[in-house]
Amino acid sequence: MFIRIVKMKFKEANCAAFEANFDKNKDKIRAFPGCKRLELLHDRNDPTIYFTYSYWNEDEDLENYRNSDLFKSVWAYTKTLFDAKPEAWSVDQRDVIV
């Protein structure tokens, strides 16, 4: 399992639209084959910055999602709301404290 982290900065006027679109699609993304978890985080100091953490079984699962109609429609809309180029990382967990 690995985590895909995406940092997104939106125009302030578009934050509510992003959150509404996320809410509309989050259950579909969470149900996508290979997705184990999806989280939305909001920066405490800059209200225009959000992060998504999505947990995937395999690289292939994420690639299948990225090639899906679901991703294409969500991302096409989300891109129109940005104020800066998004950043993304794929990371492996090394230690988990429960």
MOPAC internal coordinates of N, CA, C and O (Angstrom, degrees):
PM7 1SCF
backbone

  N    0.0000 0     0.00 0     0.00 0    0    0    0
  C    1.4536 1     0.00 0     0.00 0    1    0    0
  C    1.5251 1   108.14 1     0.00 0    2    1    0
  O    1.2310 1   121.04 1   -35.08 1    3    2    1
  N    1.3390 1   115.62 1   144.92 1    3    2    1
  C    1.4531 1   120.87 1   175.40 1    5    3    2
  C    1.5295 1   108.59 1  -140.80 1    6    5    3
  O    1.2310 1   121.39 1   -11.86 1    7    6    5
  N    1.3160 1   114.95 1   168.14 1    7    6    5
  C    1.4605 1   121.61 1  -177.65 1    9    7    6
  C    1.5180 1   108.80 1  -117.43 1   10    9    7
  O    1.2310 1   120.97 1   -46.28 1   11   10    9
  N    1.3139 1   115.75 1   133.72 1   11   10    9
  C    1.4587 1   122.56 1   173.70 1   13   11   10
  C    1.5164 1   106.85 1  -103.61 1   14   13   11
  O    1.2310 1   120.85 1   -60.35 1   15   14   13
  N    1.3233 1   115.98 1   119.65 1   15   14   13
  C    1.4651 1   122.50 1   179.77 1   17   15   14
  C    1.5183 1   107.79 1  -108.37 1   18   17   15
  O    1.2310 1   120.73 1   -52.24 1   19   18   17
  N    1.3146 1   116.21 1   127.76 1   19   18   17
  C    1.4624 1   120.83 1   177.69 1   21   19   18
  C    1.5278 1   107.75 1  -125.97 1   22   21   19
  O    1.2310 1   121.12 1   -55.71 1   23   22   21
  N    1.3275 1   115.46 1   124.29 1   23   22   21
  C    1.4663 1   122.25 1   176.55 1   25   23   22
  C    1.5216 1   107.95 1  -100.63 1   26   25   23
  O    1.2310 1   121.01 1   -51.23 1   27   26   25
  N    1.3243 1   115.68 1   128.77 1   27   26   25
  C    1.4608 1   120.79 1  -178.31 1   29   27   26
  C    1.5189 1   110.26 1  -131.23 1   30   29   27
  O    1.2310 1   121.10 1   -44.26 1   31   30   29
  N    1.3222 1   115.50 1   135.74 1   31   30   29
  C    1.4688 1   122.02 1   176.02 1   33   31   30
  C    1.5268 1   107.19 1  -116.34 1   34   33   31
  O    1.2310 1   121.28 1   -54.50 1   35   34   33
  N    1.3264 1   115.16 1   125.50 1   35   34   33
  C    1.4551 1   121.37 1  -176.41 1   37   35   34
  C    1.5185 1   111.17 1  -110.72 1   38   37   35
  O    1.2310 1   121.34 1   -23.29 1   39   38   37
  N    1.3237 1   115.04 1   156.71 1   39   38   37
  C    1.4496 1   118.95 1   168.05 1   41   39   38
  C    1.5256 1   106.49 1   -63.67 1   42   41   39
  O    1.2310 1   120.37 1   -42.09 1   43   42   41
  N    1.3049 1   116.90 1   137.91 1   43   42   41
  C    1.4654 1   120.66 1  -174.31 1   45   43   42
  C    1.5295 1   112.15 1   -53.36 1   46   45   43
  O    1.2310 1   120.36 1   140.64 1   47   46   45
  N    1.2974 1   116.91 1   -39.36 1   47   46   45
  C    1.4647 1   120.97 1  -179.39 1   49   47   46
  C    1.5235 1   112.76 1   -67.95 1   50   49   47
  O    1.2310 1   119.91 1   165.96 1   51   50   49
  N    1.3420 1   117.78 1   -14.04 1   51   50   49
  C    1.4603 1   121.87 1  -176.83 1   53   51   50
  C    1.5297 1   114.45 1  -101.76 1   54   53   51
  O    1.2310 1   119.96 1   177.65 1   55   54   53
  N    1.3178 1   117.68 1    -2.35 1   55   54   53
  C    1.4723 1   120.33 1  -176.72 1   57   55   54
  C    1.5323 1   112.03 1   -61.15 1   58   57   55
  O    1.2310 1   120.04 1   135.58 1   59   58   57
  N    1.2979 1   117.52 1   -44.42 1   59   58   57
  C    1.4702 1   120.37 1  -179.40 1   61   59   58
  C    1.5277 1   110.48 1   -63.64 1   62   61   59
  O    1.2310 1   120.19 1   141.03 1   63   62   61
  N    1.3222 1   117.24 1   -38.97 1   63   62   61
  C    1.4663 1   120.59 1   178.59 1   65   63   62
  C    1.5262 1   110.54 1   -65.21 1   66   65   63
  O    1.2310 1   120.38 1   139.53 1   67   66   65
  N    1.3334 1   116.87 1   -40.47 1   67   66   65
  C    1.4664 1   119.31 1   176.99 1   69   67   66
  C    1.5236 1   110.35 1   -61.74 1   70   69   67
  O    1.2310 1   120.21 1   131.85 1   71   70   69
  N    1.3262 1   117.20 1   -48.15 1   71   70   69
  C    1.4697 1   120.27 1  -178.69 1   73   71   70
  C    1.5270 1   111.29 1   -61.15 1   74   73   71
  O    1.2310 1   120.17 1   140.33 1   75   74   73
  N    1.3086 1   117.28 1   -39.67 1   75   74   73
  C    1.4645 1   120.35 1   179.11 1   77   75   74
  C    1.5240 1   110.73 1   -65.06 1   78   77   75
  O    1.2310 1   120.31 1   138.67 1   79   78   77
  N    1.3258 1   117.01 1   -41.33 1   79   78   77
  C    1.4671 1   120.17 1   179.11 1   81   79   78
  C    1.5253 1   111.02 1   -68.78 1   82   81   79
  O    1.2310 1   120.39 1   142.52 1   83   82   81
  N    1.3270 1   116.86 1   -37.48 1   83   82   81
  C    1.4621 1   120.18 1   176.31 1   85   83   82
  C    1.5322 1   109.56 1   -61.50 1   86   85   83
  O    1.2310 1   120.55 1   131.63 1   87   86   85
  N    1.3254 1   116.56 1   -48.37 1   87   86   85
  C    1.4693 1   120.52 1   179.69 1   89   87   86
  C    1.5292 1   111.76 1   -58.88 1   90   89   87
  O    1.2310 1   120.61 1   141.86 1   91   90   89
  N    1.3140 1   116.45 1   -38.14 1   91   90   89
  C    1.4561 1   121.64 1  -179.62 1   93   91   90
  C    1.5305 1   112.18 1   -66.13 1   94   93   91
  O    1.2310 1   120.04 1   149.03 1   95   94   93
  N    1.3371 1   117.53 1   -30.97 1   95   94   93
  C    1.4630 1   121.48 1  -172.31 1   97   95   94
  C    1.5224 1   115.84 1  -111.76 1   98   97   95
  O    1.2310 1   119.81 1   171.14 1   99   98   97
  N    1.3237 1   117.97 1    -8.86 1   99   98   97
  C    1.4632 1   119.80 1  -172.70 1  101   99   98
  C    1.5285 1   113.39 1   -59.84 1  102  101   99
  O    1.2310 1   119.46 1   139.85 1  103  102  101
  N    1.3144 1   118.63 1   -40.15 1  103  102  101
  C    1.4657 1   120.25 1  -178.97 1  105  103  102
  C    1.5244 1   111.34 1   -67.48 1  106  105  103
  O    1.2310 1   119.99 1   145.18 1  107  106  105
  N    1.3275 1   117.63 1   -34.82 1  107  106  105
  C    1.4663 1   121.03 1   177.19 1  109  107  106
  C    1.5273 1   110.42 1   -67.06 1  110  109  107
  O    1.2310 1   120.68 1   139.26 1  111  110  109
  N    1.3298 1   116.31 1   -40.74 1  111  110  109
  C    1.4665 1   119.91 1   178.78 1  113  111  110
  C    1.5212 1   109.62 1   -66.70 1  114  113  111
  O    1.2310 1   120.11 1   134.47 1  115  114  113
  N    1.3214 1   117.40 1   -45.53 1  115  114  113
  C    1.4641 1   120.96 1   179.75 1  117  115  114
  C    1.5291 1   111.85 1   -61.31 1  118  117  115
  O    1.2310 1   120.13 1   151.36 1  119  118  117
  N    1.3235 1   117.35 1   -28.64 1  119  118  117
  C    1.4696 1   121.47 1  -179.53 1  121  119  118
  C    1.5284 1   112.41 1   -86.39 1  122  121  119
  O    1.2310 1   120.09 1   175.13 1  123  122  121
  N    1.3251 1   117.44 1    -4.87 1  123  122  121
  C    1.4581 1   119.40 1  -177.96 1  125  123  122
  C    1.5247 1   109.50 1   -66.46 1  126  125  123
  O    1.2310 1   119.53 1   -41.86 1  127  126  125
  N    1.3331 1   118.50 1   138.14 1  127  126  125
  C    1.4735 1   120.85 1  -178.32 1  129  127  126
  C    1.5294 1   111.84 1   -54.58 1  130  129  127
  O    1.2310 1   121.26 1   -52.36 1  131  130  129
  N    1.3209 1   115.19 1   127.64 1  131  130  129
  C    1.4586 1   121.58 1   178.95 1  133  131  130
  C    1.5042 1   115.05 1    94.54 1  134  133  131
  O    1.2310 1   119.77 1   165.27 1  135  134  133
  N    1.3431 1   118.04 1   -14.73 1  135  134  133
  C    1.4637 1   120.75 1   177.57 1  137  135  134
  C    1.5228 1   108.32 1   -83.84 1  138  137  135
  O    1.2310 1   120.76 1   -58.30 1  139  138  137
  N    1.3116 1   116.15 1   121.70 1  139  138  137
  C    1.4610 1   120.95 1  -177.98 1  141  139  138
  C    1.5321 1   112.44 1   -97.65 1  142  141  139
  O    1.2310 1   120.95 1   156.22 1  143  142  141
  N    1.3468 1   115.79 1   -23.78 1  143  142  141
  C    1.4627 1   118.65 1  -175.93 1  145  143  142
  C    1.5272 1   108.18 1  -167.61 1  146  145  143
  O    1.2310 1   120.90 1   -31.78 1  147  146  145
  N    1.3101 1   115.89 1   148.22 1  147  146  145
  C    1.4651 1   121.75 1   175.78 1  149  147  146
  C    1.5189 1   107.62 1  -139.24 1  150  149  147
  O    1.2310 1   120.94 1   -50.71 1  151  150  149
  N    1.3322 1   115.81 1   129.29 1  151  150  149
  C    1.4603 1   121.73 1   179.49 1  153  151  150
  C    1.5218 1   109.20 1  -127.13 1  154  153  151
  O    1.2310 1   120.90 1   -34.08 1  155  154  153
  N    1.3206 1   115.88 1   145.92 1  155  154  153
  C    1.4586 1   121.80 1   171.94 1  157  155  154
  C    1.5209 1   107.15 1  -115.70 1  158  157  155
  O    1.2310 1   120.79 1   -53.37 1  159  158  157
  N    1.3165 1   116.10 1   126.63 1  159  158  157
  C    1.4608 1   122.06 1   178.86 1  161  159  158
  C    1.5220 1   108.61 1  -118.34 1  162  161  159
  O    1.2310 1   121.06 1   -30.08 1  163  162  161
  N    1.3290 1   115.57 1   149.92 1  163  162  161
  C    1.4655 1   122.11 1  -176.32 1  165  163  162
  C    1.5203 1   107.70 1  -127.39 1  166  165  163
  O    1.2310 1   120.24 1   -52.34 1  167  166  165
  N    1.3059 1   117.15 1   127.66 1  167  166  165
  C    1.4609 1   121.90 1  -178.55 1  169  167  166
  C    1.5264 1   110.14 1   -60.07 1  170  169  167
  O    1.2310 1   120.56 1   -41.42 1  171  170  169
  N    1.3011 1   116.54 1   138.58 1  171  170  169
  C    1.4664 1   121.23 1  -177.30 1  173  171  170
  C    1.5237 1   112.84 1   -77.67 1  174  173  171
  O    1.2310 1   120.53 1   155.87 1  175  174  173
  N    1.3314 1   116.60 1   -24.13 1  175  174  173
  C    1.4633 1   120.23 1  -175.45 1  177  175  174
  C    1.5204 1   113.95 1  -105.98 1  178  177  175
  O    1.2310 1   120.36 1   156.18 1  179  178  177
  N    1.3195 1   116.92 1   -23.82 1  179  178  177
  C    1.4575 1   120.80 1  -179.81 1  181  179  178
  C    1.5220 1   108.37 1  -125.97 1  182  181  179
  O    1.2310 1   119.84 1   -74.05 1  183  182  181
  N    1.3178 1   117.91 1   105.95 1  183  182  181
  C    1.4712 1   120.69 1  -174.91 1  185  183  182
  C    1.5208 1   114.41 1   -68.56 1  186  185  183
  O    1.2310 1   119.86 1   176.20 1  187  186  185
  N    1.3198 1   117.87 1    -3.80 1  187  186  185
  C    1.4644 1   120.33 1   179.54 1  189  187  186
  C    1.5323 1   112.68 1   -97.78 1  190  189  187
  O    1.2310 1   120.11 1   179.26 1  191  190  189
  N    1.3290 1   117.39 1    -0.74 1  191  190  189
  C    1.4678 1   121.56 1  -177.97 1  193  191  190
  C    1.5262 1   110.09 1  -108.13 1  194  193  191
  O    1.2310 1   121.70 1   -49.66 1  195  194  193
  N    1.3319 1   114.36 1   130.34 1  195  194  193
  C    1.4617 1   123.32 1   177.74 1  197  195  194
  C    1.5244 1   108.73 1  -130.19 1  198  197  195
  O    1.2310 1   121.60 1   -24.48 1  199  198  197
  N    1.3238 1   114.54 1   155.52 1  199  198  197
  C    1.4565 1   121.53 1   173.20 1  201  199  198
  C    1.5218 1   108.47 1  -129.11 1  202  201  199
  O    1.2310 1   120.42 1   -37.88 1  203  202  201
  N    1.3103 1   116.80 1   142.12 1  203  202  201
  C    1.4588 1   119.88 1   166.29 1  205  203  202
  C    1.5176 1   107.26 1  -111.98 1  206  205  203
  O    1.2310 1   121.33 1   -42.35 1  207  206  205
  N    1.3163 1   115.07 1   137.65 1  207  206  205
  C    1.4593 1   123.16 1   171.53 1  209  207  206
  C    1.5185 1   105.76 1  -115.89 1  210  209  207
  O    1.2310 1   120.69 1   -64.24 1  211  210  209
  N    1.3049 1   116.29 1   115.76 1  211  210  209
  C    1.4619 1   119.77 1   175.60 1  213  211  210
  C    1.5186 1   108.10 1  -119.13 1  214  213  211
  O    1.2310 1   121.28 1   -45.49 1  215  214  213
  N    1.3157 1   115.15 1   134.51 1  215  214  213
  C    1.4649 1   122.82 1  -175.25 1  217  215  214
  C    1.5256 1   107.78 1  -105.38 1  218  217  215
  O    1.2310 1   120.47 1   -53.79 1  219  218  217
  N    1.3435 1   116.70 1   126.21 1  219  218  217
  C    1.4555 1   122.73 1  -173.85 1  221  219  218
  C    1.5257 1   110.92 1  -125.90 1  222  221  219
  O    1.2310 1   121.23 1   -34.63 1  223  222  221
  N    1.3160 1   115.26 1   145.37 1  223  222  221
  C    1.4666 1   120.06 1   177.35 1  225  223  222
  C    1.5202 1   111.61 1   -66.31 1  226  225  223
  O    1.2310 1   120.64 1   129.43 1  227  226  225
  N    1.3209 1   116.38 1   -50.57 1  227  226  225
  C    1.4669 1   122.28 1  -173.73 1  229  227  226
  C    1.5266 1   110.01 1  -138.98 1  230  229  227
  O    1.2310 1   120.75 1   -21.70 1  231  230  229
  N    1.3244 1   116.18 1   158.30 1  231  230  229
  C    1.4605 1   120.84 1   174.52 1  233  231  230
  C    1.5221 1   111.22 1   -54.90 1  234  233  231
  O    1.2310 1   120.62 1   139.91 1  235  234  233
  N    1.3111 1   116.42 1   -40.09 1  235  234  233
  C    1.4616 1   121.48 1  -178.75 1  237  235  234
  C    1.5310 1   111.57 1   -60.93 1  238  237  235
  O    1.2310 1   120.20 1   144.84 1  239  238  237
  N    1.3225 1   117.22 1   -35.16 1  239  238  237
  C    1.4658 1   120.36 1   178.59 1  241  239  238
  C    1.5269 1   110.96 1   -63.29 1  242  241  239
  O    1.2310 1   120.78 1   135.33 1  243  242  241
  N    1.3253 1   116.11 1   -44.67 1  243  242  241
  C    1.4651 1   119.63 1   178.13 1  245  243  242
  C    1.5254 1   110.22 1   -64.91 1  246  245  243
  O    1.2310 1   119.93 1   137.83 1  247  246  245
  N    1.3138 1   117.74 1   -42.17 1  247  246  245
  C    1.4584 1   120.41 1   179.11 1  249  247  246
  C    1.5262 1   111.30 1   -63.01 1  250  249  247
  O    1.2310 1   120.29 1   140.32 1  251  250  249
  N    1.3230 1   117.06 1   -39.68 1  251  250  249
  C    1.4618 1   119.95 1   176.76 1  253  251  250
  C    1.5222 1   110.74 1   -62.06 1  254  253  251
  O    1.2310 1   120.61 1   139.12 1  255  254  253
  N    1.3220 1   116.44 1   -40.88 1  255  254  253
  C    1.4647 1   120.20 1   176.72 1  257  255  254
  C    1.5288 1   110.59 1   -63.88 1  258  257  255
  O    1.2310 1   120.40 1   134.41 1  259  258  257
  N    1.3264 1   116.83 1   -45.59 1  259  258  257
  C    1.4665 1   120.51 1  -177.83 1  261  259  258
  C    1.5271 1   112.42 1   -64.82 1  262  261  259
  O    1.2310 1   120.17 1   157.89 1  263  262  261
  N    1.3198 1   117.28 1   -22.11 1  263  262  261
  C    1.4621 1   121.92 1   177.61 1  265  263  262
  C    1.5292 1   112.76 1   -96.35 1  266  265  263
  O    1.2310 1   120.17 1  -176.94 1  267  266  265
  N    1.3150 1   117.27 1     3.06 1  267  266  265
  C    1.4688 1   121.61 1  -176.42 1  269  267  266
  C    1.5279 1   111.64 1   -85.15 1  270  269  267
  O    1.2310 1   121.54 1   -20.86 1  271  270  269
  N    1.3240 1   114.65 1   159.14 1  271  270  269
  C    1.4658 1   120.24 1   175.04 1  273  271  270
  C    1.5261 1   110.79 1   -63.45 1  274  273  271
  O    1.2310 1   120.23 1   146.08 1  275  274  273
  N    1.3352 1   117.16 1   -33.92 1  275  274  273
  C    1.4626 1   121.04 1   178.69 1  277  275  274
  C    1.5278 1   110.20 1   -59.46 1  278  277  275
  O    1.2310 1   120.33 1   126.66 1  279  278  277
  N    1.3275 1   116.97 1   -53.34 1  279  278  277
  C    1.4618 1   120.07 1  -179.98 1  281  279  278
  C    1.5224 1   110.87 1   -60.63 1  282  281  279
  O    1.2310 1   120.55 1   133.79 1  283  282  281
  N    1.3185 1   116.55 1   -46.21 1  283  282  281
  C    1.4665 1   119.89 1  -177.08 1  285  283  282
  C    1.5210 1   111.71 1   -58.26 1  286  285  283
  O    1.2310 1   120.14 1   139.53 1  287  286  285
  N    1.3259 1   117.34 1   -40.47 1  287  286  285
  C    1.4674 1   119.35 1  -179.84 1  289  287  286
  C    1.5312 1   111.39 1   -73.29 1  290  289  287
  O    1.2310 1   120.08 1   137.43 1  291  290  289
  N    1.3266 1   117.45 1   -42.57 1  291  290  289
  C    1.4683 1   120.50 1   179.61 1  293  291  290
  C    1.5284 1   110.14 1   -63.70 1  294  293  291
  O    1.2310 1   120.83 1   133.03 1  295  294  293
  N    1.3281 1   116.01 1   -46.97 1  295  294  293
  C    1.4696 1   119.91 1  -175.18 1  297  295  294
  C    1.5259 1   111.34 1   -70.33 1  298  297  295
  O    1.2310 1   120.19 1   142.72 1  299  298  297
  N    1.3293 1   117.24 1   -37.28 1  299  298  297
  C    1.4684 1   119.89 1   178.82 1  301  299  298
  C    1.5314 1   110.25 1   -58.24 1  302  301  299
  O    1.2310 1   120.21 1   137.83 1  303  302  301
  N    1.3192 1   117.20 1   -42.17 1  303  302  301
  C    1.4599 1   120.83 1   178.97 1  305  303  302
  C    1.5316 1   110.83 1   -72.03 1  306  305  303
  O    1.2310 1   120.63 1   133.87 1  307  306  305
  N    1.3292 1   116.41 1   -46.13 1  307  306  305
  C    1.4668 1   120.78 1  -176.70 1  309  307  306
  C    1.5245 1   111.12 1   -58.71 1  310  309  307
  O    1.2310 1   119.93 1   139.39 1  311  310  309
  N    1.3082 1   117.74 1   -40.61 1  311  310  309
  C    1.4736 1   121.58 1  -178.97 1  313  311  310
  C    1.5212 1   112.60 1   -58.28 1  314  313  311
  O    1.2310 1   120.24 1   150.15 1  315  314  313
  N    1.3145 1   117.15 1   -29.85 1  315  314  313
  C    1.4639 1   119.63 1  -178.47 1  317  315  314
  C    1.5224 1   112.23 1   -71.47 1  318  317  315
  O    1.2310 1   120.40 1   166.16 1  319  318  317
  N    1.3183 1   116.83 1   -13.84 1  319  318  317
  C    1.4666 1   121.96 1  -174.96 1  321  319  318
  C    1.5251 1   113.58 1   -97.87 1  322  321  319
  O    1.2310 1   119.89 1   169.63 1  323  322  321
  N    1.3360 1   117.82 1   -10.37 1  323  322  321
  C    1.4697 1   122.31 1  -172.79 1  325  323  322
  C    1.5222 1   112.76 1   -67.49 1  326  325  323
  O    1.2310 1   122.30 1   -28.90 1  327  326  325
  N    1.3427 1   113.21 1   151.10 1  327  326  325
  C    1.4521 1   122.21 1   171.07 1  329  327  326
  C    1.5264 1   110.43 1  -111.02 1  330  329  327
  O    1.2310 1   120.27 1   169.20 1  331  330  329
  N    1.3359 1   117.10 1   -10.80 1  331  330  329
  C    1.4640 1   122.97 1   179.30 1  333  331  330
  C    1.5280 1   107.85 1  -154.13 1  334  333  331
  O    1.2310 1   120.94 1   -19.42 1  335  334  333
  N    1.3039 1   115.81 1   160.58 1  335  334  333
  C    1.4585 1   121.05 1   179.19 1  337  335  334
  C    1.5383 1   108.75 1   -64.92 1  338  337  335
  O    1.2310 1   120.00 1   -46.62 1  339  338  337
  N    1.3290 1   117.60 1   133.38 1  339  338  337
  C    1.4692 1   119.29 1   178.80 1  341  339  338
  C    1.5267 1   110.83 1   -70.69 1  342  341  339
  O    1.2310 1   121.30 1   -22.12 1  343  342  341
  N    1.3220 1   115.13 1   157.88 1  343  342  341
  C    1.4658 1   122.11 1   175.73 1  345  343  342
  C    1.5200 1   107.55 1  -120.42 1  346  345  343
  O    1.2310 1   120.58 1   -33.33 1  347  346  345
  N    1.3364 1   116.49 1   146.67 1  347  346  345
  C    1.4672 1   119.70 1  -177.98 1  349  347  346
  C    1.5174 1   110.52 1  -143.43 1  350  349  347
  O    1.2310 1   121.74 1   -34.35 1  351  350  349
  N    1.3350 1   114.28 1   145.65 1  351  350  349
  C    1.4526 1   122.58 1   177.47 1  353  351  350
  C    1.5210 1   109.05 1  -138.79 1  354  353  351
  O    1.2310 1   121.04 1   -34.47 1  355  354  353
  N    1.3225 1   115.62 1   145.53 1  355  354  353
  C    1.4645 1   121.52 1   168.76 1  357  355  354
  C    1.5201 1   106.15 1  -110.86 1  358  357  355
  O    1.2310 1   120.87 1   -55.82 1  359  358  357
  N    1.3338 1   115.94 1   124.18 1  359  358  357
  C    1.4689 1   120.36 1  -174.78 1  361  359  358
  C    1.5231 1   110.72 1  -130.31 1  362  361  359
  O    1.2310 1   121.59 1   -27.18 1  363  362  361
  N    1.3233 1   114.57 1   152.82 1  363  362  361
  C    1.4630 1   121.75 1   174.75 1  365  363  362
  C    1.5256 1   108.65 1  -103.62 1  366  365  363
  O    1.2310 1   120.35 1   -38.53 1  367  366  365
  N    1.3133 1   116.94 1   141.47 1  367  366  365
  C    1.4572 1   120.93 1   174.37 1  369  367  366
  C    1.5158 1   108.94 1   -75.39 1  370  369  367
  O    1.2310 1   120.48 1   -43.53 1  371  370  369
  N    1.3016 1   116.69 1   136.47 1  371  370  369
  C    1.4671 1   121.95 1   178.24 1  373  371  370
  C    1.5288 1   111.89 1  -108.57 1  374  373  371
  O    1.2310 1   120.99 1   151.82 1  375  374  373
  N    1.3208 1   115.70 1   -28.18 1  375  374  373
  C    1.4619 1   119.60 1  -178.61 1  377  375  374
  C    1.5140 1   107.63 1  -155.35 1  378  377  375
  O    1.2310 1   120.34 1   -43.56 1  379  378  377
  N    1.2978 1   116.96 1   136.44 1  379  378  377
  C    1.4534 1   122.10 1   179.61 1  381  379  378
  C    1.5244 1   108.04 1  -127.38 1  382  381  379
  O    1.2310 1   120.84 1   -51.77 1  383  382  381
  N    1.3031 1   116.00 1   128.23 1  383  382  381
  C    1.4699 1   121.57 1   176.25 1  385  383  382
  C    1.5204 1   106.30 1  -104.65 1  386  385  383
  O    1.2310 1   120.69 1   -54.21 1  387  386  385
  N    1.2963 1   116.29 1   125.79 1  387  386  385
  C    1.4637 1   120.93 1  -179.26 1  389  387  386
  C    1.5090 1   109.14 1  -113.67 1  390  389  387
  O    1.2310 1   120.10 1   180.00 1  391  390  389

